Every structure is written in C-alpha cells, then in structure tokens.
Amino acid sequence: MSYTKKVFEDNIIKNVQQIVSTTVERNNIMPLVDIIDSTFEILEGIKKFDLEIGEFWNEITSDIIASINSATSGFYRQGIITLRSVLELGCMSLFYYDHRVEFHLFKEHDAIADKYVSKLIREYNFFTTKYINAFCKNIREIENKEDSVSNYLGTTYKKLSDIVHGRYKTLTKKETLKIEYSQEYFSDFIKHLNSVLSILATMYILRFGDKTNLKIVELANKSRTVAL
C-alpha cells in the first residue's frame, strides 16, 4: 500500500480520533486528569525550593502529557516508552538537587546525561534507606521495609527498560500493524503510569518534607513503599 494524504487521513487521523473517543467512553479518565494535576503541583512545589531543578519538571510535565496522549490514542507502547524518560528525568532532578557540582557540570559544561536510574542506585545509593536518612530521619519508622523506595524504583525502571529495548513479550504489534483500541494494553499503561508517578511523588515528599498537598500524598501512597 502506497501512503498518500488520503490513506494517512483514513488510516491514522480518523482511526486515532475513534480510539480516543472509545478510550474516553470506556474508561474513567479522571484519574489521568488527577495525575496531570498532581504533576503540576509537584512542579510548583519544587520551584519553591529550586527554580533551576524545576526546569526538569517542565520537561517531565510535558512528557507525561505526551505519554497519556499516546496511550489514549492507541499508541500504548510509545506511551510507556515515554514514561521511562519521565522516571529518568525525575530521578535526575532530585539527584542534581543533592549533587550541585555534578549539576554545574551537566548544565554549564554539557556533561553527558548518563545518570541512569540503575546507575544512581548502584553507585550513589540513590534513595536507599541510608540515602533518605540524610534528610528524613524517621525513614526507618515509615518505610515498608529496608530500601523499599530504591527497590521499587529499580524494579519499575527494569520493567520500563524491557519495553524500551523491545523484549519480545512486551511487543504489541507482533500480529497486526493496525492501530486499534485495546482495553488490555490501556490498562497496562495505567499500571505503569501509576508506578512511575507514585514513586516520584513519594521521593518528592521524602526529599522536601512537603505533605501539604493531599493529592500528592494520595498518589505517593499508591507505591506502598512508605506510610505517609
């Protein structure tokens, strides 16, 4: 099939419009709206502590909207792939908040962006119990178990990486190229979205001690890593 403007409109544009309508009809979209709202609240919260680090969250917020837009349009794998970027940028923002020299090199000297989540945990003890204890002294009283946050973070990152790198079981177009609505794939996207945003919300609250926004606290509690 040769691609023409007419073919593109019929097979992509109109099809996607139908998938969006079906997604909205068959699902409660309000949790997605709440997640976007909570992301904006975290963005504003971080800017109160550090405007430069808040720049990361401008990008994160844009990526979250793009991810949700992809998934509601039938591009489920692409939506999840974007979530790994969200998780990486979120972790980078908090890492650079704590490591100002590295942030200076990253921003002013265009240092390579190699602070992958797995590397941060492995080489910097990022958000392990010992790490969190530097700014949250009662972490051992509220965490689900030792290193619950970093373990959840590492597991979430691994699952997303499997999808990004195309592990066979994660592929969604093995049998057909057609773009179509799938309740199964949309539900799977929602699970990944909740995993990413709940752990980032948890890390935000722990790092800045900000529990004033009940929506963010509710989102963070979905990770079940700490009792907030």
Disulfide bonds with the S-S distance in Angstrom:
none
